[in-house]
Amino acid sequence: MNIDTMEKEQEYLIILDGELDVYTAPELQKVLDPIRQNGSHDVKIDLTNVSYVDSTGLGIFVGTLKELNQHDRELHVTGVSSRILRLFEITGLRDLMHINEKSEVE
C-alpha cells in the first residue's frame, strides 16, 4: 500500500494505492491518527487506485468519521470503484459519509 498525503487549506488529501486490508490498514491508521486527533481539517481519501477493501479498512473509515464529526469536520471518499461502492452501500456507510466515484487526482 502506497499512501501520499497533501495538506491543503482546510483539508488533507490522502491518496491510496493498493489493497486496504488487515495487513495494510495499520499503515493508513498511522497517517490518519494525528490528522483525526487534531480535528482542524476535513479529510478526503482518494481510492482511485485501491483494488480491494476489507472490513478492517471499512473500520478505519468509521473511526475516522466518528472522530472528525466530534470536531465538526467531514470525511470525503473519492475515486470509489463500483465494487468498493457496493461495500459502502451494503454496510450503510454510503449514507453516513460523502462518497464520490469521481477521483480527486486527475
OpenMM code with the backbone's topology and positions (N, CA, C; nanometers):
from openmm import Vec3, app, unit

residues = "MET ASN ILE ASP THR MET GLU LYS GLU GLN GLU TYR LEU ILE ILE LEU ASP GLY GLU LEU ASP VAL TYR THR ALA PRO GLU LEU GLN LYS VAL LEU ASP PRO ILE ARG GLN ASN GLY SER HIS ASP VAL LYS ILE ASP LEU THR ASN VAL SER TYR VAL ASP SER THR GLY LEU GLY ILE PHE VAL GLY THR LEU LYS GLU LEU ASN GLN HIS ASP ARG GLU LEU HIS VAL THR GLY VAL SER SER ARG ILE LEU ARG LEU PHE GLU ILE THR GLY LEU ARG ASP LEU MET HIS ILE ASN GLU LYS SER GLU VAL GLU".split()
positions = [
    Vec3(0.0843, -0.1169, 0.0000),
    Vec3(0.0000, 0.0000, 0.0000),
    Vec3(0.0890, 0.1234, 0.0000),
    Vec3(0.0675, 0.2088, -0.0974),
    Vec3(0.1342, 0.3385, -0.1008),
    Vec3(0.0354, 0.4438, -0.0539),
    Vec3(0.0841, 0.5364, 0.0288),
    Vec3(-0.0004, 0.6427, 0.0833),
    Vec3(0.0682, 0.7762, 0.0606),
    Vec3(0.0018, 0.8642, -0.0112),
    Vec3(0.0507, 1.0009, -0.0306),
    Vec3(-0.0452, 1.0950, 0.0398),
    Vec3(0.0103, 1.1936, 0.1076),
    Vec3(-0.0718, 1.2901, 0.1804),
    Vec3(-0.0359, 1.4306, 0.1365),
    Vec3(-0.1393, 1.5100, 0.1096),
    Vec3(-0.1206, 1.6505, 0.0754),
    Vec3(-0.2092, 1.7348, 0.1657),
    Vec3(-0.1484, 1.8342, 0.2295),
    Vec3(-0.2279, 1.9240, 0.3128),
    Vec3(-0.2677, 2.0446, 0.2283),
    Vec3(-0.3964, 2.0714, 0.2278),
    Vec3(-0.4494, 2.1886, 0.1586),
    Vec3(-0.5000, 2.2845, 0.2648),
    Vec3(-0.5655, 2.3908, 0.2229),
    Vec3(-0.6086, 2.4941, 0.3161),
    Vec3(-0.6862, 2.4398, 0.4366),
    Vec3(-0.7975, 2.3751, 0.4136),
    Vec3(-0.8794, 2.3226, 0.5223),
    Vec3(-0.9032, 2.1727, 0.5101),
    Vec3(-0.8144, 2.1044, 0.4362),
    Vec3(-0.8369, 1.9618, 0.4161),
    Vec3(-0.7058, 1.8899, 0.3902),
    Vec3(-0.7062, 1.7636, 0.4292),
    Vec3(-0.5972, 1.6727, 0.3932),
    Vec3(-0.6489, 1.5822, 0.2830),
    Vec3(-0.5699, 1.5688, 0.1769),
    Vec3(-0.5995, 1.4743, 0.0707),
    Vec3(-0.5054, 1.3560, 0.0883),
    Vec3(-0.5635, 1.2385, 0.1030),
    Vec3(-0.4858, 1.1165, 0.1206),
    Vec3(-0.5140, 1.0265, 0.0012),
    Vec3(-0.4093, 0.9936, -0.0723),
    Vec3(-0.4227, 0.9130, -0.1933),
    Vec3(-0.3652, 0.7745, -0.1649),
    Vec3(-0.4502, 0.6747, -0.1816),
    Vec3(-0.4093, 0.5366, -0.1546),
    Vec3(-0.3878, 0.4606, -0.2852),
    Vec3(-0.2958, 0.3661, -0.2816),
    Vec3(-0.2666, 0.2833, -0.3975),
    Vec3(-0.2366, 0.1420, -0.3475),
    Vec3(-0.3217, 0.0468, -0.3843),
    Vec3(-0.3005, -0.0913, -0.3422),
    Vec3(-0.4266, -0.1502, -0.2825),
    Vec3(-0.4093, -0.2372, -0.1853),
    Vec3(-0.5218, -0.3013, -0.1172),
    Vec3(-0.5275, -0.2523, 0.0264),
    Vec3(-0.6485, -0.2220, 0.0732),
    Vec3(-0.6683, -0.1786, 0.2109),
    Vec3(-0.7300, -0.2959, 0.2872),
    Vec3(-0.6452, -0.3657, 0.3609),
    Vec3(-0.6907, -0.4851, 0.4317),
    Vec3(-0.6256, -0.4926, 0.5692),
    Vec3(-0.6431, -0.6047, 0.6347),
    Vec3(-0.5932, -0.6223, 0.7706),
    Vec3(-0.4414, -0.6012, 0.7785),
    Vec3(-0.3701, -0.6256, 0.6712),
    Vec3(-0.2244, -0.6124, 0.6714),
    Vec3(-0.1781, -0.4696, 0.6452),
    Vec3(-0.2510, -0.3964, 0.5629),
    Vec3(-0.2084, -0.2608, 0.5255),
    Vec3(-0.2797, -0.1513, 0.6047),
    Vec3(-0.3900, -0.1857, 0.6699),
    Vec3(-0.4675, -0.0861, 0.7452),
    Vec3(-0.3844, -0.0135, 0.8522),
    Vec3(-0.2939, -0.0806, 0.9232),
    Vec3(-0.2144, -0.0082, 1.0232),
    Vec3(-0.1314, 0.1064, 0.9630),
    Vec3(-0.0871, 0.0916, 0.8385),
    Vec3(-0.0127, 0.1992, 0.7729),
    Vec3(-0.1016, 0.3227, 0.7567),
    Vec3(-0.2240, 0.3025, 0.7115),
    Vec3(-0.3171, 0.4135, 0.6953),
    Vec3(-0.3541, 0.4707, 0.8318),
    Vec3(-0.3697, 0.3851, 0.9303),
    Vec3(-0.4031, 0.4299, 1.0654),
    Vec3(-0.2967, 0.5261, 1.1185),
    Vec3(-0.1692, 0.4945, 1.0957),
    Vec3(-0.0589, 0.5808, 1.1409),
    Vec3(-0.0665, 0.7190, 1.0777),
    Vec3(-0.1068, 0.7253, 0.9518),
    Vec3(-0.1191, 0.8529, 0.8825),
    Vec3(-0.2400, 0.9310, 0.9340),
    Vec3(-0.3510, 0.8610, 0.9546),
    Vec3(-0.4757, 0.9277, 0.9922),
    Vec3(-0.4816, 0.9705, 1.1383),
    Vec3(-0.4177, 0.8985, 1.2282),
    Vec3(-0.4301, 0.9283, 1.3712),
    Vec3(-0.4024, 1.0748, 1.4053),
    Vec3(-0.2872, 1.1300, 1.3682),
    Vec3(-0.2630, 1.2707, 1.4060),
    Vec3(-0.3586, 1.3687, 1.3372),
    Vec3(-0.3996, 1.3374, 1.2169),
    Vec3(-0.4926, 1.4244, 1.1441),
    Vec3(-0.6284, 1.4250, 1.2131),
    Vec3(-0.6764, 1.3076, 1.2496),
    Vec3(-0.8073, 1.2962, 1.3148),
    Vec3(-0.8062, 1.3619, 1.4515),
    Vec3(-0.7012, 1.3420, 1.5267),
    Vec3(-0.6950, 1.3953, 1.6620),
    Vec3(-0.6829, 1.5470, 1.6628),
    Vec3(-0.6142, 1.6014, 1.5638),
    Vec3(-0.6009, 1.7470, 1.5528),
    Vec3(-0.7373, 1.8105, 1.5289),
    Vec3(-0.8150, 1.7522, 1.4365),
    Vec3(-0.9517, 1.7979, 1.4122),
    Vec3(-0.9651, 1.9325, 1.3450),
    Vec3(-0.8588, 1.9809, 1.2833),
    Vec3(-0.8653, 2.1135, 1.2222),
    Vec3(-0.8921, 2.1100, 1.0722),
    Vec3(-0.8923, 1.9924, 1.0132),
    Vec3(-0.9085, 1.9783, 0.8691),
    Vec3(-1.0142, 1.8719, 0.8359),
    Vec3(-1.0820, 1.8898, 0.7229),
    Vec3(-1.1602, 1.7812, 0.6654),
    Vec3(-1.0613, 1.6810, 0.6070),
    Vec3(-1.1066, 1.5601, 0.5842),
    Vec3(-1.0208, 1.4568, 0.5257),
    Vec3(-1.0870, 1.4052, 0.3985),
    Vec3(-1.0087, 1.4021, 0.2921),
    Vec3(-1.0541, 1.3467, 0.1656),
    Vec3(-0.9601, 1.2313, 0.1321),
    Vec3(-1.0173, 1.1114, 0.1144),
    Vec3(-0.9378, 0.9924, 0.0835),
    Vec3(-0.9730, 0.9473, -0.0567),
    Vec3(-0.8728, 0.9419, -0.1434),
    Vec3(-0.8934, 0.9003, -0.2822),
    Vec3(-0.8587, 0.7523, -0.2974),
    Vec3(-0.9587, 0.6758, -0.3438),
    Vec3(-0.9424, 0.5309, -0.3600),
    Vec3(-0.9296, 0.4879, -0.5063),
    Vec3(-0.8983, 0.5806, -0.5937),
    Vec3(-0.8918, 0.5502, -0.7365),
    Vec3(-0.8065, 0.4271, -0.7654),
    Vec3(-0.6941, 0.4144, -0.6975),
    Vec3(-0.6011, 0.3038, -0.7235),
    Vec3(-0.6076, 0.1947, -0.6175),
    Vec3(-0.7216, 0.1857, -0.5486),
    Vec3(-0.7409, 0.0810, -0.4482),
    Vec3(-0.8278, -0.0281, -0.5105),
    Vec3(-0.7759, -0.1495, -0.5091),
    Vec3(-0.8467, -0.2598, -0.5744),
    Vec3(-0.9310, -0.3422, -0.4774),
    Vec3(-0.9065, -0.3260, -0.3469),
    Vec3(-0.9750, -0.4118, -0.2502),
    Vec3(-0.9800, -0.3420, -0.1148),
    Vec3(-1.0952, -0.3523, -0.0474),
    Vec3(-1.1108, -0.3028, 0.0893),
    Vec3(-1.1813, -0.4112, 0.1691),
    Vec3(-1.1245, -0.4476, 0.2854),
    Vec3(-1.1911, -0.5464, 0.3707),
    Vec3(-1.2541, -0.4768, 0.4916),
    Vec3(-1.3054, -0.5547, 0.5849),
    Vec3(-1.3753, -0.4973, 0.6996),
    Vec3(-1.2837, -0.4124, 0.7876),
    Vec3(-1.1565, -0.4459, 0.7932),
    Vec3(-1.0619, -0.3660, 0.8706),
    Vec3(-1.0487, -0.2265, 0.8080),
    Vec3(-1.0420, -0.2230, 0.6763),
    Vec3(-1.0360, -0.0947, 0.6060),
    Vec3(-1.1618, -0.0135, 0.6288),
    Vec3(-1.2765, -0.0787, 0.6215),
    Vec3(-1.4032, -0.0091, 0.6482),
    Vec3(-1.4051, 0.0453, 0.7906),
    Vec3(-1.3492, -0.0297, 0.8833),
    Vec3(-1.3424, 0.0149, 1.0223),
    Vec3(-1.2623, 0.1428, 1.0380),
    Vec3(-1.1581, 0.1577, 0.9596),
    Vec3(-1.0790, 0.2810, 0.9642),
    Vec3(-1.1635, 0.3993, 0.9179),
    Vec3(-1.2438, 0.3788, 0.8143),
    Vec3(-1.3316, 0.4867, 0.7683),
    Vec3(-1.4319, 0.5253, 0.8769),
    Vec3(-1.4877, 0.4261, 0.9452),
    Vec3(-1.5857, 0.4526, 1.0513),
    Vec3(-1.5207, 0.5293, 1.1666),
    Vec3(-1.4044, 0.4842, 1.2103),
    Vec3(-1.3337, 0.5523, 1.3188),
    Vec3(-1.2961, 0.6952, 1.2826),
    Vec3(-1.2525, 0.7133, 1.1597),
    Vec3(-1.2164, 0.8474, 1.1133),
    Vec3(-1.3393, 0.9368, 1.1095),
    Vec3(-1.4475, 0.8846, 1.0576),
    Vec3(-1.5725, 0.9606, 1.0506),
    Vec3(-1.6176, 1.0044, 1.1893),
    Vec3(-1.6153, 0.9134, 1.2854),
    Vec3(-1.6585, 0.9461, 1.4217),
    Vec3(-1.5730, 1.0564, 1.4824),
    Vec3(-1.4422, 1.0435, 1.4677),
    Vec3(-1.3542, 1.1429, 1.5269),
    Vec3(-1.3673, 1.2784, 1.4586),
    Vec3(-1.3785, 1.2796, 1.3266),
    Vec3(-1.3945, 1.4059, 1.2545),
    Vec3(-1.5264, 1.4729, 1.2916),
    Vec3(-1.6326, 1.3947, 1.3069),
    Vec3(-1.7634, 1.4506, 1.3449),
    Vec3(-1.7568, 1.5207, 1.4802),
    Vec3(-1.6745, 1.4705, 1.5710),
    Vec3(-1.6593, 1.5347, 1.7017),
    Vec3(-1.6001, 1.6748, 1.6898),
    Vec3(-1.5279, 1.6999, 1.5818),
    Vec3(-1.4652, 1.8301, 1.5580),
    Vec3(-1.5391, 1.9093, 1.4499),
    Vec3(-1.6612, 1.8656, 1.4159),
    Vec3(-1.7392, 1.9293, 1.3090),
    Vec3(-1.6638, 1.9327, 1.1761),
    Vec3(-1.5950, 1.8238, 1.1476),
    Vec3(-1.5222, 1.8081, 1.0215),
    Vec3(-1.5843, 1.6942, 0.9430),
    Vec3(-1.5498, 1.6865, 0.8142),
    Vec3(-1.6117, 1.5879, 0.7259),
    Vec3(-1.5098, 1.4919, 0.6663),
    Vec3(-1.5598, 1.3731, 0.6335),
    Vec3(-1.4818, 1.2725, 0.5618),
    Vec3(-1.5415, 1.2574, 0.4229),
    Vec3(-1.4570, 1.2726, 0.3213),
    Vec3(-1.4968, 1.2536, 0.1821),
    Vec3(-1.4142, 1.1379, 0.1267),
    Vec3(-1.4801, 1.0440, 0.0626),
    Vec3(-1.4113, 0.9318, -0.0006),
    Vec3(-1.4387, 0.9427, -0.1501),
    Vec3(-1.3330, 0.9530, -0.2297),
    Vec3(-1.3482, 0.9752, -0.3740),
    Vec3(-1.2797, 0.8640, -0.4535),
    Vec3(-1.3070, 0.8608, -0.5830),
    Vec3(-1.2453, 0.7617, -0.6701),
    Vec3(-1.2881, 0.6202, -0.6373),
    Vec3(-1.4119, 0.6055, -0.5919),
    Vec3(-1.4609, 0.4763, -0.5457),
    Vec3(-1.5101, 0.3936, -0.6647),
    Vec3(-1.4535, 0.2757, -0.6815),
    Vec3(-1.4970, 0.1858, -0.7894),
    Vec3(-1.6352, 0.1312, -0.7557),
    Vec3(-1.7038, 0.0781, -0.8549),
    Vec3(-1.8381, 0.0237, -0.8319),
    Vec3(-1.8338, -0.0927, -0.7329),
    Vec3(-1.7293, -0.1689, -0.7367),
    Vec3(-1.7142, -0.2831, -0.6450),
    Vec3(-1.7021, -0.2361, -0.4995),
    Vec3(-1.6183, -0.1366, -0.4765),
    Vec3(-1.5998, -0.0846, -0.3412),
    Vec3(-1.7215, -0.0025, -0.2988),
    Vec3(-1.7824, 0.0670, -0.3931),
    Vec3(-1.9044, 0.1423, -0.3635),
    Vec3(-2.0117, 0.0482, -0.3092),
    Vec3(-2.0191, -0.0697, -0.3648),
    Vec3(-2.1173, -0.1687, -0.3195),
    Vec3(-2.0956, -0.2038, -0.1718),
    Vec3(-1.9697, -0.2121, -0.1280),
    Vec3(-1.9394, -0.2371, 0.0135),
    Vec3(-1.9942, -0.1255, 0.1018),
    Vec3(-1.9735, -0.0016, 0.0581),
    Vec3(-2.0245, 0.1117, 0.1343),
    Vec3(-2.1773, 0.1097, 0.1403),
    Vec3(-2.2406, 0.0658, 0.0327),
    Vec3(-2.3866, 0.0583, 0.0298),
    Vec3(-2.4386, -0.0528, 0.1209),
    Vec3(-2.3789, -0.1707, 0.1122),
    Vec3(-2.4220, -0.2862, 0.1920),
    Vec3(-2.4100, -0.2567, 0.3414),
    Vec3(-2.3040, -0.1880, 0.3801),
    Vec3(-2.2795, -0.1613, 0.5224),
    Vec3(-2.3526, -0.0369, 0.5722),
    Vec3(-2.4142, 0.0372, 0.4815),
    Vec3(-2.4850, 0.1595, 0.5202),
    Vec3(-2.3947, 0.2803, 0.5346),
    Vec3(-2.2667, 0.2639, 0.5069),
    Vec3(-2.1729, 0.3754, 0.5215),
    Vec3(-2.1929, 0.4835, 0.4156),
    Vec3(-2.2499, 0.4463, 0.3043),
    Vec3(-2.2716, 0.5458, 0.1980),
    Vec3(-2.3617, 0.6588, 0.2473),
    Vec3(-2.4517, 0.6277, 0.3384),
    Vec3(-2.5428, 0.7289, 0.3914),
    Vec3(-2.4789, 0.8148, 0.5001),
    Vec3(-2.3645, 0.7745, 0.5507),
    Vec3(-2.3022, 0.8451, 0.6620),
    Vec3(-2.1872, 0.9364, 0.6228),
    Vec3(-2.1290, 0.9134, 0.5065),
    Vec3(-2.0149, 0.9945, 0.4644),
    Vec3(-2.0305, 1.0358, 0.3190),
    Vec3(-1.9508, 1.1320, 0.2793),
    Vec3(-1.9546, 1.1812, 0.1415),
    Vec3(-1.8735, 1.0858, 0.0536),
    Vec3(-1.9409, 1.0191, -0.0391),
    Vec3(-1.8735, 0.9240, -0.1273),
    Vec3(-1.8986, 0.9659, -0.2713),
    Vec3(-1.7907, 0.9704, -0.3484),
    Vec3(-1.7995, 1.0143, -0.4866),
    Vec3(-1.7156, 0.9205, -0.5733),
    Vec3(-1.7710, 0.8794, -0.6847),
    Vec3(-1.6964, 0.7904, -0.7747),
    Vec3(-1.5903, 0.8658, -0.8543),
    Vec3(-1.6011, 0.9955, -0.8589),
    Vec3(-1.5015, 1.0770, -0.9318),
    Vec3(-1.3746, 1.0902, -0.8488),
    Vec3(-1.2612, 1.0824, -0.9144),
    Vec3(-1.1329, 1.0909, -0.8476),
    Vec3(-1.0942, 1.2366, -0.8225),
    Vec3(-1.0185, 1.2579, -0.7175),
    Vec3(-0.9604, 1.3889, -0.6895),
    Vec3(-0.8298, 1.4073, -0.7648),
    Vec3(-0.7735, 1.2979, -0.8107),
    Vec3(-0.6426, 1.3010, -0.8748),
    Vec3(-0.6623, 1.2764, -1.0238),
    Vec3(-0.6578, 1.3811, -1.1025),
    Vec3(-0.6765, 1.3634, -1.2462),
    Vec3(-0.5801, 1.4487, -1.3232),
] * unit.nanometer
topology = app.Topology()
chain = topology.addChain("A")
for resn in residues:
    res = topology.addResidue(resn, chain)
    for name in ("N", "CA", "C"):
        topology.addAtom(name, app.Element.getBySymbol(name[0]), res)
